[in-house]
C-alpha cells in the first residue's frame, strides 16, 4: 500500500510542469506497489499471526504495528484518502484524482444513508439532511422537489435522496469527461456502470421506474450525456448492452457477488492505457487505479484471514491488476 506524503507543493495550474512533477512522484511511489501474486498468498495464510508475519516482511509500511491490522478497514480507508488527496493537490485542475475523491465521498454518503437512524427520518428531516449533504459535498446538486418529485419524495424520502446522490455523482463524472477529453473514457465508463447498478438495484427492490426517471434520469443528467435506457427494468444483459458495456460476465442471479469485481476489472483495463505513459493525466489515472485496487485486495485478503471467510471465495473476489 502506498502512503503519499502530505508535504504538498502547488504549481501553476495547467503548466507542463504540473504533470511532470506529479508524474515523477508517481513513478517513484509505484515501486512500492505490492506484486499481484502477494494477495493470493495473503489469502492462503492459515492464521492472523502468519498473515501479519507476511505483511511485516512484504509490506511493512501498511500497518505501523501488527496489532493494528485488526483495524485494517479504517487504516486502509484513511491511507487511500490521504494518498489520493495528496496526489490531487499536485495535479492541475480536473485531474484524475478528482474521480477517485468523488467516488470515496460517494461511499461516505451511502454509508450515512444506510445508517441505522436514517430510515426513521421523516421527509422533512431528509430534506434538511439533503441540504447538508449538498453543502458538504460540492458535486451533490441541491435537492429539487419540484413537480412530481415532491409526491414521490413524500413516500420514499431516503431512496429518493440516494438516487439523487447517485445522479449527482454520474453528472459530475460526465461533466469532467467533457472537460478532460483524454480522461473521458474512464469517467464515462464509471458513470455507465453506476447507472446499471442503480437501475438494477432500484427495480429489484420494487422501486417504480417513475422514481428512477424523476430522481436519477433527471434532465440535467441526460443533458450531461447519460443515456437513459429504454426500460430501466430491463434484464441486466440488456442494460449492459444499452450502456455499451460488454464482457462483464455477470448475471442477475449472481449480481451482488460479482458485479463489483467485474466492474472494477473493467475500469482497471481502461485505466491501463496509461501504463506505459511517462507523464500526464493517463499515467496518474493508472497510478491511482492501482492504488485503489491494491487497497481493495488488501481489504478482501485481511477480511478472509480475520473473519474468517471461505478462502476460495475470498480469492475469487480479488481484483485484477
C-alpha positions in Angstrom: 0.0 0.0 0.0 1.3 3.4 -1.0 1.3 6.2 1.6 1.8 9.6 -0.1 3.4 12.3 1.9 1.2 15.2 2.9 4.0 17.7 2.1 2.2 19.3 -0.8 3.5 21.8 -3.4 1.1 23.6 -5.7 2.3 24.7 -9.1 0.8 27.0 -11.7 -2.4 25.4 -13.0 -2.2 23.9 -16.4 1.6 24.3 -17.0 3.5 21.2 -18.3 5.5 21.2 -15.0 2.3 20.2 -13.2 2.2 16.8 -14.9 6.0 16.4 -14.9 6.1 16.9 -11.2 3.2 14.7 -10.1 4.2 12.0 -12.7 7.7 11.9 -11.2 6.2 11.4 -7.8 4.0 8.6 -9.1 7.0 6.9 -10.8 8.9 6.9 -7.5 5.9 5.7 -5.4 4.7 3.0 -7.7 7.9 1.0 -7.0 6.3 0.2 -3.6 3.2 -1.4 -5.0 2.7 -5.0 -3.9 3.0 -7.6 -6.7 -0.2 -9.3 -7.9 0.8 -12.7 -6.5 1.1 -11.3 -3.0 -2.6 -11.1 -2.4 -3.5 -14.8 -3.1 -0.6 -15.7 -0.8 -2.0 -13.5 1.9 -5.4 -15.1 1.5 -3.9 -18.5 1.9 -2.2 -17.8 5.2 -3.6 -20.1 7.9 -3.8 -17.7 10.9 -3.7 -14.0 11.7 -0.2 -14.4 13.0 1.0 -15.9 9.7 -0.7 -13.1 7.8 0.9 -10.4 10.0 4.3 -12.0 9.5 3.8 -11.9 5.8 2.7 -8.3 5.9 5.7 -7.4 8.1 8.0 -9.0 5.6 6.5 -7.7 2.3 4.5 -4.6 3.3 6.0 -3.1 6.4 4.6 0.3 5.7 1.0 -0.8 5.5 0.4 -1.1 9.3 2.7 0.6 11.8 2.1 -2.1 14.4 0.9 -5.6 13.6 -2.0 -5.5 16.1 -3.3 -2.5 14.1 -4.1 -5.0 11.3 -7.3 -5.8 13.2 -8.4 -2.3 12.4 -7.5 -2.7 8.8 -10.6 -1.2 7.3 -10.3 2.2 8.9 -6.5 2.3 8.3 -6.7 1.3 4.7 -9.5 3.8 4.1 -7.6 6.6 5.7 -4.4 5.8 3.8 -6.2 5.7 0.5 -8.0 9.0 1.0 -4.8 10.8 2.3 -2.9 9.4 -0.7 -5.5 10.5 -3.3 -5.8 13.9 -1.7 -2.1 14.5 -1.8 -1.9 13.5 -5.5 -4.9 15.7 -6.2 -3.1 18.7 -4.7 -0.2 18.2 -7.1 -2.4 17.8 -10.2 -3.7 20.5 -12.5 -7.4 21.3 -12.1 -9.8 18.5 -13.1 -7.1 15.9 -12.8 -7.9 12.2 -12.5 -7.6 12.3 -8.7 -11.0 14.2 -8.7 -12.7 11.0 -9.9 -11.3 8.9 -7.1 -12.0 11.5 -4.4 -15.6 11.8 -5.6 -16.0 8.0 -5.5 -14.6 8.0 -2.0 -17.1 10.6 -1.0 -20.0 8.8 -2.7 -19.2 5.8 -0.4 -19.3 8.1 2.7 -22.7 9.5 1.7 -24.1 6.0 1.2 -22.8 4.8 4.5 -24.7 7.7 6.1 -27.9 6.9 4.1 -27.8 3.3 5.1 -27.1 4.0 8.8 -29.5 2.8 11.5 -31.1 6.1 12.2 -31.7 7.4 8.7 -34.6 5.1 7.7 -36.7 6.5 10.6 -36.3 10.1 9.4 -39.3 12.0 8.1 -39.4 13.6 4.7 -38.8 17.0 6.4 -35.8 15.6 8.2 -34.4 14.1 5.0 -34.9 17.4 3.2 -32.7 19.1 5.8 -30.2 16.2 5.5 -30.1 16.5 1.7 -29.3 20.2 2.1 -26.4 19.4 4.5 -25.0 16.8 2.1 -25.1 19.3 -0.8 -23.3 21.8 1.3 -20.7 19.3 2.4 -20.0 17.7 -1.0 -19.9 20.2 -3.9 -20.6 17.6 -6.5 -24.0 16.9 -5.0 -26.7 19.0 -6.6 -29.2 20.8 -4.3 -32.2 18.6 -4.0 -35.0 19.7 -6.3 -38.5 18.7 -5.2 -40.5 20.4 -7.9 -43.4 18.8 -9.8 -43.9 15.0 -9.3 -40.7 14.7 -7.2 -42.5 16.2 -4.2 -45.1 13.4 -4.1 -42.5 10.6 -4.7 -40.2 12.1 -2.1 -43.0 12.1 0.5 -43.4 8.3 0.3 -39.7 7.3 -0.4 -37.5 10.1 1.0 -34.4 8.1 1.8 -34.5 6.2 -1.5 -35.1 9.5 -3.4 -32.1 11.2 -1.8 -30.0 8.1 -2.5 -31.0 8.2 -6.2 -30.3 12.0 -6.3 -26.8 11.5 -4.9 -26.1 8.7 -7.4 -27.4 11.0 -10.2 -25.2 13.9 -9.0 -22.2 11.6 -9.0 -22.9 10.5 -12.6 -23.4 14.1 -13.7 -20.1 15.2 -12.1 -18.3 12.4 -13.9 -19.8 13.2 -17.3 -19.0 16.9 -16.9 -15.4 16.1 -16.0 -15.2 13.8 -19.1 -16.3 16.7 -21.3 -13.7 19.0 -19.8 -10.9 16.4 -19.9 -11.1 14.6 -23.2 -8.0 12.5 -22.6 -9.6 11.1 -19.4 -13.1 10.8 -21.0 -13.4 7.0 -21.5 -12.8 6.3 -17.8 -15.3 8.6 -16.1 -17.9 7.8 -18.8 -17.5 4.1 -18.2 -17.7 4.7 -14.4 -20.9 6.7 -15.0 -22.4 3.9 -17.1 -21.5 1.2 -14.6 -23.1 3.3 -11.8 -26.3 3.7 -13.9 -26.6 0.0 -14.5 -26.1 -0.7 -10.8 -28.6 2.0 -9.7 -31.2 0.7 -12.2 -30.8 -2.9 -11.3 -30.9 -2.4 -7.5 -33.8 0.1 -7.6 -36.0 -2.0 -9.8 -35.2 -5.3 -8.0 -36.2 -3.6 -4.7 -39.6 -2.8 -6.3 -38.9 0.9 -6.8 -41.1 2.3 -9.6 -39.5 3.3 -12.9 -41.1 6.7 -12.5 -39.0 7.3 -9.3 -35.8 6.4 -11.3 -36.9 8.9 -14.0 -37.6 11.6 -11.5 -34.6 11.4 -9.3 -31.9 9.6 -11.3 -32.6 10.2 -15.1 -33.3 13.8 -14.5 -32.9 16.3 -17.4 -29.6 17.8 -16.1 -28.0 14.4 -16.1 -29.3 13.5 -19.6 -28.1 16.8 -20.9 -24.7 16.0 -19.4 -24.6 12.9 -21.6 -26.1 10.0 -19.7 -28.1 7.7 -21.9 -31.4 6.7 -20.4 -32.2 3.0 -21.1 -35.4 2.3 -23.0 -36.6 0.3 -20.0 -34.8 0.7 -16.6 -36.4 -2.6 -15.5 -34.9 -4.5 -18.5 -32.9 -7.6 -17.9 -29.3 -7.0 -16.8 -27.9 -8.2 -20.1 -30.0 -5.6 -22.0 -29.0 -2.8 -19.6 -25.3 -3.6 -20.1 -25.8 -3.7 -23.9 -27.6 -0.4 -23.9 -24.8 1.2 -22.0 -22.2 -0.4 -24.3 -20.6 -2.4 -21.5 -19.5 -5.7 -22.8 -17.8 -8.7 -21.4 -18.5 -8.3 -17.7 -19.8 -11.9 -17.4 -22.3 -11.2 -14.6 -25.9 -12.5 -14.4 -28.9 -11.4 -12.4 -28.5 -14.4 -10.2 -25.0 -13.5 -9.0 -25.2 -9.7 -9.4 -24.5 -8.7 -5.8 -21.5 -11.0 -5.5 -19.8 -10.5 -8.9 -20.8 -7.1 -10.3 -18.4 -5.1 -8.1 -15.4 -7.2 -9.1 -16.3 -7.3 -12.8 -16.8 -3.5 -12.8 -13.5 -2.9 -11.1 -11.7 -5.2 -13.5 -13.4 -3.3 -16.4 -12.2 0.1 -15.1 -8.7 -1.2 -14.4 -8.4 -2.4 -18.0 -9.5 1.1 -19.2 -7.0 2.8 -16.9 -4.2 0.6 -18.2 -4.0 2.8 -21.3 -1.7 4.9 -19.1 0.5 2.0 -18.0 3.5 3.0 -20.2 3.0 6.7 -20.3 6.0 8.7 -18.9 3.9 11.6 -17.7 0.5 13.2 -17.9 -3.1 12.5 -16.8 -3.3 9.0 -18.1 -0.2 8.0 -16.1 -1.7 9.4 -12.9 -5.1 7.7 -13.7 -3.4 4.3 -13.9 -1.3 5.0 -10.8 -4.4 5.9 -8.8 -6.3 2.9 -10.2 -3.6 0.6 -9.0 -3.6 2.3 -5.6 -7.4 1.8 -5.4 -7.3 -1.9 -6.4 -4.4 -2.6 -4.1 -6.5 -1.2 -1.2 -9.5 -3.4 -2.2 -7.4 -6.5 -2.4 -5.7 -5.9 1.0 -9.2 -5.4 2.5 -10.5 -8.7 0.9 -7.5 -10.7 2.0 -7.5 -9.4 5.5 -11.2 -10.0 5.9 -10.6 -13.6 4.8 -7.9 -14.1 7.4 -9.6 -12.3 10.3 -13.3 -13.0 9.8 -12.6 -15.8 8.7 -14.5 -16.4 5.4 -14.1 -19.1 2.9 -10.6 -18.6 1.4 -11.6 -19.9 -2.0 -14.5 -17.4 -2.2 -12.1 -14.6 -1.0 -9.6 -15.5 -3.6 -12.2 -15.3 -6.4 -13.1 -11.8 -5.2 -9.6 -10.4 -5.7 -9.3 -7.8 -8.4 -7.0 -8.0 -11.4 -4.1 -5.6 -11.6 
